[in-house]
Amino acid sequence: MRHCKSSGTVHLQELGWRIEASDNLGGLLPSIGAIRVGTDWSAEHLRFHGAVGILPADKATSVTAVFYWTHAAMRTHEGQRSLEVTVQWRDPLGNVAFENAVVASQSLVTWAKQPHMSTIGGEWHVTILNGTWILANRSFHVCDGNCVLERGLALQYFRLVPVT
């Protein structure tokens, strides 16, 4: 029997952080279907050109949170010109900054750039608020160096199943 060993690099791409129905919504479905946080967001192409979910610190100078609204949310706000939401950014040390984002009428995608904060490695959190009402939140990870993932991070962000 031969014993072989191989190594390589895997590029993982997060498709979206799905929002679950929560108690603070009284069991109602959420207004936001998914949130993505990544680098180099293109408003023209409506896509990230950089990393998503787990971000290298050297690329985390242009971080954007993108939230995808459900069709039910659009029906709720029908007839309104726009809605303004607040995006709260919290770094691993607990420092908080806020950015406003405008939800355009008939648009299923809204984004907010991270306010100017020092980019430190660790787990960050982004929360989308309508007044004091939490619409959605998620975490994302900024890693130092070349983003070698620990097993726990891969499982958390990509729901990978370990091979036994």
For each residue, the residues with C-beta under 8 A, 3 or more apart:
1:
2:
3:
4:
5:
6:
7:
8:
9:
10:
11:
12: 54 154 158
13: 52
14: 17 36 38 52 53 54 157 158
15: 36
16: 33 34 35 36 68
17: 14 34 35 36 37 53 138
18: 33 34
19: 30 32 33 34 35 136 138
20: 30
21: 25 27 28 29 30
22: 25 30
23: 26 27
24: 133 134
25: 21 22 28 29 30
26: 23
27: 21 23
28: 21 25
29: 21 25 70 72
30: 19 20 21 22 25 33 70 135 136
31: 69 70 72 73 76 135 136
32: 19 35 67 68 69 70 73 128 135 136
33: 16 18 19 30 68 69 70
34: 16 17 18 19 67 68
35: 16 17 19 32 65 66 67 68 126 128 136 138
36: 14 15 16 17 48 52 53 65 66 67 68
37: 17 52 53 55 63 64 65 66 124 126 138 140
38: 14 41 48 50 51 52 53 55 63 64 66
39: 48 49 50 51 52 55 59 60 61 62 63 64
40: 48 49 50 59 62
41: 38 47 48 49 62 64 66 111 113
42: 45 46 47 48 49
43: 46 111
44:
45: 42 49
46: 42 43 109
47: 41 42
48: 36 38 39 40 41 42 51 52 64 66
49: 39 40 41 42 45
50: 38 39 40 55 59 62
51: 38 39 48 54 55 56 59 147
52: 13 14 36 37 38 39 48 55
53: 14 17 36 37 38 140 141 157 158
54: 12 14 51 140 141 143 147 149 153 157
55: 37 38 39 50 51 52 59 60 63 140 141 142 143
56: 51 59 60 142 143 145 146 147
57: 60 119 120 121 142 143 144 145
58:
59: 39 40 50 51 55 56 62
60: 39 55 56 57 63 119 142
61: 39 119
62: 39 40 41 50 59 113
63: 37 38 39 55 60 113 114 119
64: 37 38 39 41 48 111 112 113 114
65: 35 36 37 87 89 111 112 114 126 128
66: 35 36 37 38 41 48 109 110 111
67: 32 34 35 36 109 110 111 128 136
68: 16 32 33 34 35 36 108 109
69: 31 32 33 73 74 103 107 108 109 110
70: 29 30 31 32 33 73 74
71: 74 75 108
72: 29 31 75 76
73: 31 32 69 70 76 77
74: 69 70 71 77 78 106 108
75: 71 72 78
76: 31 72 73
77: 73 74 80 83 103 105
78: 74 75
79:
80: 77 83 105
81: 105
82: 102 103 104 105
83: 77 80 102 103 130
84: 100 101 102 103
85: 100 101 103 110 128 129 130 135
86: 98 99 100 101 128 129 130
87: 65 98 99 100 101 112 126 127 128 129
88: 96 97 98 125 126 127 128 129
89: 65 96 97 98 99 114 115 117 124 125 126
90: 94 95 96 124 125 126 127
91: 94 95 117 118 120 122 124
92: 120 121 122 123 124
93: 120
94: 90 91
95: 90 91 117
96: 88 89 90
97: 88 89 114 115 116 117
98: 86 87 88 89 115
99: 86 87 89 112 113 114 115
100: 84 85 86 87 112
101: 84 85 86 87 110 111 112 128
102: 82 83 84 110
103: 69 77 82 83 84 85 107 110
104: 82 107 110
105: 77 80 81 82
106: 74
107: 69 103 104 110
108: 68 69 71 74
109: 46 66 67 68 69
110: 66 67 69 85 101 102 103 104 107
111: 41 43 64 65 66 67 101
112: 64 65 87 99 100 101
113: 41 62 63 64 99
114: 63 64 65 89 97 99 117
115: 89 97 98 99
116: 97
117: 89 91 95 97 114
118: 91
119: 57 60 61 63 142
120: 57 91 92 93 142
121: 57 92 142 143 144
122: 91 92 141 142
123: 92 139 140 141
124: 37 89 90 91 92 139 140 141 142
125: 88 89 90 137 138 139 140
126: 35 37 65 87 88 89 90 137 138 139 140
127: 87 88 90 134 136 137
128: 32 35 65 67 85 86 87 88 101 134 135 136 137
129: 85 86 87 88 132 133 134 135
130: 83 85 86 133 135
131:
132: 129
133: 24 129 130
134: 24 127 128 129 137
135: 30 31 32 85 128 129 130
136: 19 30 31 32 35 67 127 128
137: 125 126 127 128 134
138: 17 19 35 37 125 126
139: 123 124 125 126
140: 37 53 54 55 123 124 125 126 157
141: 53 54 55 122 123 124 153 157
142: 55 56 57 60 119 120 121 122 124
143: 54 55 56 57 121 147 148 149
144: 57 121
145: 56 57 148
146: 56
147: 51 54 56 143
148: 143 145
149: 54 143 153 154
150: 153 154
151: 154 155 162
152: 155 156
153: 54 141 149 150 156 157
154: 12 149 150 151 157 158 160
155: 151 152 158 159 160 162
156: 152 153
157: 14 53 54 140 141 153 154
158: 12 14 53 154 155
159: 155
160: 154 155
161:
162: 151 155
163:
164:
